[in-house]
Amino acid sequence: MRSIWNGAISFGLVSIPIKLVNATESHSISFRQIHLADGGRIRYRKVCELDGEEVPGTEIGKGYEEADGSVIPITDEDLGQLPIATARTIEIMSFVPAEEIDPLQMDAAYYLAANGATAAKPYTLLREALKRSRKVAIAKYALRGRERLGMLRVVDDVIAMHGLLWPDEIRAPEGVAPEADVSVREAELDLADALMATLGEVEMASLHDDYREAVEAMIAAKAGGAFEPSEAVVEPAGGKVIDLMAALEKSVKEAKASRGEAAAAEAEVTPIRRKAAAAAPKSVGGKKSTAASAKKTASGATKKTTATAKSTKTAKTVKTARTARTAKTAATKSTSATAKKTAAAAKKAAPRKRTSA
């Protein structure tokens, strides 16, 4: 890879010759401006506003415009004479834990390559020291005419440097947070946690730019003359959230479905009481005959049960009457026999009357 800057890392009394190499590249697709009538390129010309003449690059310099509109010329020699200690040096100032760096400060990224055989030993020393300490180095350096702030860390077996914005370049988030007083329930937090757990982690290397791939495919199709424009399907933008709990529950289910998880493995959340759902609509088609058959069967079973109950009740009543009649007859017979026996005994005990002669 081509280096864009040569210098050294100043690490106390240690100096490490290095080359600065871009660690990132843009894959954005750029377009040219053309004349729609004939497809000709539209180019920009650098013209002096005083005489209207086009100016070549060799005659273009820098200038600082003051508030009153006057311009003060500034040359590269003027800038080169400024006392910048970091003009060709990445000066390490301190080592701090990586979590102390605000991601808002992150800017461009570079690889630092050892420049020459003599740089290999101190380069490796700094790399291994960063690994073992689990810290990052904060440094100053100068690039493209200005002094900058940087963070050095280890990526695989290479020292990488991230350009950092100066602390005063980070704007305070005033007026950005919601002004309304909003409270969040525990059940809502539980569902949010469940959604986060369901989405899980992502393999960063698997992420890609879908839009860029679509643009490349369109360009290839138009170049081959086979492009047929179609109306894009755009999902409607999210509107007002009526039921946050319902939206969270639906999100968890959709996330699980997209990952192929079983519906039974739903996240455990606090149950929510909801109003009873409206009665289900009547079945139509084939289901109607099934329902009618079931209703008819149930009706028949009910009638049969009722008839059986009546029959059982009647039989029980008849049996009871017979038993009562039998008992009454037996009692009557017993009473009659007892009366006859008593009368016979009384007759036998009475004295006989004698007849006079």
C-alpha positions as CSV (number, residue, x, y, z in Angstrom):
1,M,0.0,0.0,0.0
2,R,1.2,3.5,-0.8
3,S,2.2,5.6,2.1
4,I,0.8,9.2,2.5
5,W,3.2,10.4,5.2
6,N,6.7,9.5,6.5
7,G,7.9,10.3,10.0
8,A,8.5,8.7,13.3
9,I,6.8,7.7,16.5
10,S,8.2,9.5,19.6
11,F,7.9,7.1,22.5
12,G,9.9,8.7,25.3
13,L,13.5,8.6,24.2
14,V,12.6,5.9,21.6
15,S,12.1,7.0,18.0
16,I,10.4,4.6,15.6
17,P,10.6,5.4,11.9
18,I,7.2,4.7,10.3
19,K,5.1,5.2,7.2
20,L,1.5,6.3,7.3
21,V,-0.9,4.2,5.2
22,N,-4.7,4.7,4.8
23,A,-6.5,1.9,6.7
24,T,-9.9,2.6,5.0
25,E,-11.2,3.2,1.5
26,S,-14.4,4.5,0.2
27,H,-16.5,2.2,-2.1
28,S,-19.2,4.8,-2.7
29,I,-20.2,5.1,-6.4
30,S,-19.6,8.6,-7.7
31,F,-21.3,10.1,-10.7
32,R,-20.3,12.8,-13.3
33,Q,-22.4,15.8,-14.2
34,I,-23.4,15.6,-17.8
35,H,-25.4,17.7,-20.3
36,L,-28.8,15.9,-20.7
37,A,-29.2,17.0,-24.3
38,D,-26.0,15.3,-25.7
39,G,-24.4,13.5,-22.7
40,G,-21.3,15.8,-22.7
41,R,-19.3,16.1,-19.5
42,I,-19.8,19.2,-17.3
43,R,-16.5,20.4,-15.9
44,Y,-15.6,23.1,-13.4
45,R,-13.2,25.8,-14.4
46,K,-11.3,27.8,-11.9
47,V,-11.8,31.4,-12.9
48,C,-10.5,34.6,-11.2
49,E,-13.5,36.7,-10.2
50,L,-11.5,39.9,-10.9
51,D,-10.4,39.4,-14.5
52,G,-12.7,36.5,-15.5
53,E,-9.7,34.4,-16.7
54,E,-9.2,30.7,-16.1
55,V,-6.3,30.2,-13.6
56,P,-4.0,27.1,-13.8
57,G,-3.2,25.1,-10.7
58,T,0.4,26.5,-10.5
59,E,-1.0,30.0,-9.9
60,I,-3.4,29.1,-7.2
61,G,-2.4,29.7,-3.5
62,K,-4.0,30.0,-0.1
63,G,-5.5,33.0,1.6
64,Y,-7.4,33.8,4.8
65,E,-10.6,35.9,4.4
66,E,-11.3,38.3,7.3
67,A,-14.7,39.5,8.5
68,D,-14.5,42.6,6.3
69,G,-13.9,40.5,3.2
70,S,-10.2,41.3,2.8
71,V,-7.9,38.4,2.1
72,I,-4.5,37.7,3.6
73,P,-2.3,35.6,1.4
74,I,-0.7,32.6,3.2
75,T,2.1,30.6,1.6
76,D,3.4,27.0,2.2
77,E,6.7,28.7,3.4
78,D,4.7,30.6,6.0
79,L,3.2,27.5,7.3
80,G,6.5,25.6,7.2
81,Q,8.1,28.1,9.5
82,L,5.6,27.6,12.3
83,P,7.1,25.9,15.4
84,I,5.2,22.6,15.2
85,A,7.0,19.9,17.1
86,T,4.8,17.3,15.5
87,A,5.5,18.2,11.9
88,R,7.2,14.8,11.2
89,T,6.6,13.1,14.5
90,I,3.7,11.2,16.1
91,E,4.3,12.3,19.7
92,I,2.8,9.9,22.3
93,M,1.7,11.9,25.4
94,S,0.0,9.3,27.5
95,F,-1.6,5.8,27.7
96,V,-5.2,5.4,28.8
97,P,-7.9,2.7,28.9
98,A,-9.7,2.4,25.5
99,E,-13.1,3.0,27.1
100,E,-12.1,6.5,28.1
101,I,-12.1,7.5,24.4
102,D,-15.5,8.9,23.3
103,P,-16.5,7.2,20.0
104,L,-17.8,10.7,18.9
105,Q,-14.1,11.7,18.6
106,M,-13.2,9.0,16.1
107,D,-12.1,10.2,12.7
108,A,-10.0,8.7,9.9
109,A,-8.0,5.5,10.5
110,Y,-4.4,4.7,9.4
111,Y,-2.0,1.8,9.6
112,L,1.5,2.6,10.9
113,A,4.2,0.6,9.1
114,A,7.7,0.2,10.3
115,N,10.0,2.1,7.9
116,G,13.2,0.1,7.5
117,A,14.9,-2.8,9.3
118,T,16.0,-0.7,12.2
119,A,12.4,0.2,13.0
120,A,11.3,-3.4,13.5
121,K,12.6,-3.9,17.1
122,P,11.1,-0.7,18.6
123,Y,8.0,-1.1,16.6
124,T,7.4,-4.6,18.0
125,L,8.3,-3.4,21.5
126,L,5.6,-0.7,21.4
127,R,3.0,-3.1,19.9
128,E,3.6,-5.7,22.6
129,A,3.5,-3.1,25.3
130,L,0.1,-1.9,24.1
131,K,-1.2,-5.4,24.0
132,R,-0.1,-6.3,27.5
133,S,-1.3,-3.1,29.1
134,R,-4.6,-3.3,27.2
135,K,-4.4,0.5,26.8
136,V,-4.3,2.9,23.9
137,A,-1.8,5.7,23.3
138,I,-2.9,9.3,22.9
139,A,-0.6,11.2,20.6
140,K,-0.3,14.5,18.6
141,Y,0.8,14.6,14.9
142,A,0.6,17.1,12.0
143,L,-1.0,16.1,8.7
144,R,-2.1,18.2,5.7
145,G,-1.3,21.5,7.2
146,R,-2.7,21.2,10.7
147,E,-1.9,19.6,14.0
148,R,-4.2,16.7,14.9
149,L,-5.0,14.3,17.8
150,G,-4.6,10.6,17.4
151,M,-5.1,7.3,19.2
152,L,-2.8,4.3,18.7
153,R,-4.0,0.8,19.2
154,V,-3.1,-2.7,18.1
155,V,-5.0,-4.4,15.2
156,D,-3.8,-8.0,14.7
157,D,0.0,-7.5,14.4
158,V,-0.1,-3.9,13.3
159,I,-0.2,-0.6,15.1
160,A,-3.2,1.4,13.9
161,M,-3.8,5.1,14.5
162,H,-7.3,6.7,14.6
163,G,-7.5,10.4,14.1
164,L,-9.5,12.0,16.9
165,L,-11.4,15.3,16.9
166,W,-10.3,17.7,19.5
167,P,-12.5,17.8,22.6
168,D,-13.8,21.3,21.8
169,E,-14.9,20.1,18.3
170,I,-17.6,17.9,19.9
171,R,-20.8,19.8,20.2
172,A,-22.9,19.5,23.4
173,P,-26.2,17.6,22.8
174,E,-28.3,20.5,24.0
175,G,-32.0,20.4,23.0
176,V,-31.6,16.9,21.5
177,A,-33.1,14.7,24.2
178,P,-36.9,14.5,24.6
179,E,-38.2,17.3,26.7
180,A,-41.3,15.5,27.9
181,D,-41.2,13.6,31.2
182,V,-41.4,10.0,30.2
183,S,-41.4,7.0,32.5
184,V,-40.6,3.4,31.4
185,R,-42.2,0.4,33.0
186,E,-40.2,-2.7,34.1
187,A,-42.3,-4.9,31.7
188,E,-41.3,-2.6,28.8
189,L,-37.6,-2.9,29.8
190,D,-38.0,-6.7,30.0
191,L,-39.3,-6.8,26.5
192,A,-36.6,-4.5,25.2
193,D,-34.0,-6.8,26.8
194,A,-35.7,-9.8,25.2
195,L,-35.5,-8.1,21.8
196,M,-31.8,-7.3,22.3
197,A,-31.1,-10.9,23.3
198,T,-33.1,-12.3,20.3
199,L,-31.2,-10.1,17.8
200,G,-28.0,-11.2,19.4
201,E,-24.6,-10.5,17.9
202,V,-23.7,-10.0,14.2
203,E,-20.6,-11.1,12.3
204,M,-19.2,-7.7,11.2
205,A,-17.5,-9.2,8.2
206,S,-20.9,-10.3,6.9
207,L,-22.3,-6.8,6.6
208,H,-22.4,-5.2,3.2
209,D,-23.8,-2.2,1.3
210,D,-27.0,-3.4,-0.4
211,Y,-27.6,0.0,-2.0
212,R,-24.2,0.1,-3.7
213,E,-24.7,-3.5,-5.0
214,A,-28.1,-2.4,-6.4
215,V,-26.5,0.6,-8.1
216,E,-23.7,-1.6,-9.6
217,A,-26.3,-4.1,-10.9
218,M,-28.4,-1.2,-12.5
219,I,-25.3,0.2,-14.2
220,A,-24.3,-3.2,-15.6
221,A,-27.9,-3.7,-16.9
222,K,-28.1,-0.3,-18.5
223,A,-24.7,-0.9,-20.1
224,G,-26.0,-4.1,-21.6
225,G,-29.3,-2.5,-22.7
226,A,-31.4,-4.9,-20.6
227,F,-32.4,-2.6,-17.8
228,E,-36.1,-2.4,-17.0
229,P,-37.0,0.1,-14.3
230,S,-39.4,-1.1,-11.7
231,E,-41.2,0.7,-8.9
232,A,-39.3,0.3,-5.7
233,V,-41.1,-1.2,-2.7
234,V,-40.7,1.3,0.1
235,E,-41.7,0.3,3.6
236,P,-43.9,3.0,5.2
237,A,-42.2,5.1,7.7
238,G,-43.0,4.5,11.4
239,G,-45.8,6.6,12.7
240,K,-47.2,7.2,16.1
241,V,-46.7,4.3,18.5
242,I,-50.1,3.4,19.9
243,D,-49.1,0.3,21.9
244,L,-45.4,0.1,22.8
245,M,-45.8,-3.3,24.5
246,A,-47.5,-4.7,21.4
247,A,-44.8,-3.3,19.2
248,L,-42.1,-4.8,21.3
249,E,-43.8,-8.2,21.5
250,K,-44.2,-8.3,17.8
251,S,-40.6,-7.3,17.2
252,V,-39.4,-10.1,19.4
253,K,-41.6,-12.7,17.5
254,E,-40.4,-11.4,14.1
255,A,-36.8,-11.4,15.2
256,K,-37.1,-15.0,16.4
257,A,-38.9,-16.0,13.2
258,S,-36.1,-14.4,11.1
259,R,-33.5,-16.4,13.0
260,G,-35.5,-19.7,12.6
261,E,-36.1,-20.1,16.3
262,A,-39.1,-22.1,17.5
263,A,-42.1,-20.2,18.7
264,A,-42.0,-22.1,22.0
265,A,-38.7,-20.5,22.9
266,E,-40.3,-17.1,23.6
267,A,-38.7,-14.8,26.1
268,E,-40.0,-14.8,29.6
269,V,-41.7,-11.5,30.2
270,T,-44.2,-10.2,32.7
271,P,-47.7,-11.2,31.7
272,I,-49.9,-8.3,30.6
273,R,-53.7,-8.2,31.2
274,R,-55.6,-7.2,28.1
275,K,-59.2,-6.7,27.3
276,A,-61.2,-9.7,26.1
277,A,-61.0,-10.1,22.4
278,A,-64.1,-9.8,20.2
279,A,-66.1,-12.9,19.4
280,A,-64.6,-14.8,16.5
281,P,-66.5,-14.5,13.2
282,K,-68.7,-17.5,12.1
283,S,-67.0,-20.1,10.0
284,V,-67.8,-20.3,6.3
285,G,-67.4,-22.9,3.6
286,G,-66.6,-26.5,4.7
287,K,-66.3,-25.5,8.3
288,K,-70.0,-24.5,8.5
289,S,-71.2,-28.1,7.7
290,T,-68.8,-29.5,10.3
291,A,-70.2,-27.0,12.9
292,A,-73.7,-27.9,12.0
293,S,-73.0,-31.7,12.3
294,A,-71.4,-31.1,15.7
295,K,-74.4,-29.1,16.8
296,K,-76.8,-31.8,15.6
297,T,-74.8,-34.5,17.3
298,A,-74.7,-32.6,20.5
299,S,-78.5,-32.0,20.3
300,G,-79.1,-35.7,19.7
301,A,-76.9,-36.6,22.6
302,T,-78.8,-34.2,24.9
303,K,-82.2,-35.6,23.9
304,K,-80.9,-39.2,24.4
305,T,-79.6,-38.3,27.8
306,T,-82.9,-36.7,28.8
307,A,-84.9,-39.7,27.6
308,T,-82.6,-42.1,29.6
309,A,-83.0,-40.0,32.7
310,K,-86.8,-40.0,32.4
311,S,-86.9,-43.7,31.8
312,T,-84.7,-44.3,34.9
313,K,-86.9,-42.0,37.0
314,T,-90.1,-43.8,35.9
315,A,-88.6,-47.3,36.6
316,K,-87.5,-46.1,40.0
317,T,-91.0,-44.7,40.8
318,V,-92.7,-48.0,39.7
319,K,-90.3,-50.0,41.8
320,T,-91.0,-47.9,44.8
321,A,-94.8,-48.2,44.4
322,R,-94.5,-52.0,44.1
323,T,-92.4,-52.2,47.3
324,A,-94.9,-50.0,49.2
325,R,-97.9,-52.1,48.0
326,T,-96.1,-55.3,49.0
327,A,-95.3,-54.0,52.4
328,K,-98.9,-52.9,52.9
329,T,-100.3,-56.3,52.0
330,A,-97.8,-58.0,54.3
331,A,-98.8,-55.7,57.1
332,T,-102.5,-56.3,56.5
333,K,-102.0,-60.1,56.5
334,S,-100.0,-59.9,59.7
335,T,-102.6,-57.8,61.4
336,S,-105.4,-60.2,60.4
337,A,-103.6,-63.3,61.6
338,T,-102.8,-61.6,64.9
339,A,-106.5,-60.7,65.4
340,K,-107.7,-64.2,64.7
341,K,-105.2,-65.7,67.1
342,T,-106.2,-63.3,69.9
343,A,-109.9,-64.1,69.4
344,A,-109.3,-67.8,69.6
345,A,-107.4,-67.4,72.9
346,A,-110.1,-65.3,74.4
347,K,-112.8,-67.9,73.5
348,K,-110.8,-70.7,75.0
349,A,-110.3,-68.9,78.3
350,A,-114.0,-67.9,78.8
351,P,-116.1,-70.3,81.3
352,R,-118.9,-72.5,79.8
353,K,-122.5,-71.9,81.0
354,R,-124.3,-74.9,82.4
355,T,-127.9,-75.7,81.4
356,S,-130.3,-76.3,84.3
357,A,-132.3,-79.5,84.2
